[in-house]
Amino acid sequence: MFNVSDILIFVKYFISALIVVGIVFAPAYLARVTGKGKYDMLLVRIFSWLFGWTGIGWLWALFISSKK
């Protein structure tokens, strides 16, 4: 059976995974909200998804997606 601590650990990891996914997809969402063109949105998505794990690629994608 499941203990209360097992359920709390599951909830903790589920919320952590949602936060990580939200952070990874933040540049693509910002590019869509700010109304970027197709080429800029493509660059943001490529850099965010391929190089987002480096931090530098994620920051570059965030910068491109948020500048006007």
C-alpha positions, -999 to +999 in steps of 0.1 A: +000+000+000+010+036-004+019+056+027+013+093+030+050+099+025+050+080-008+022+102-021+039+134-010+071+123-027+052+116-059+035+150-058+068+167-051+085+151-081+054+157-103+054+194-094+092+196-100+088+181-134+061+206-143+083+235-132+113+222-153+091+218-184+077+253-179+112+267-177+124+249-208+094+260-229+093+296-216+113+311-245+090+295-271+059+307-253+074+343-250+082+343-287+046+334-295+032+360-271+054+388-284+044+381-320+077+371-335+079+362-371+082+326-383+119+327-387+125+342-352+102+317-337+120+288-355+153+301-341+140+303-306+125+269-307+157+253-322+180+270-297+157+263-268+151+226-275+186+217-287+208+239-266+185+247-237+202+222-215+234+243-216+220+274-200+237+297-225+215+284-253+184+288-231+194+324-222+200+332-259+166+318-268+150+338-240+168+370-251+157+366-287+121+357-278+117+387-255+133+415-274+111+436-296 
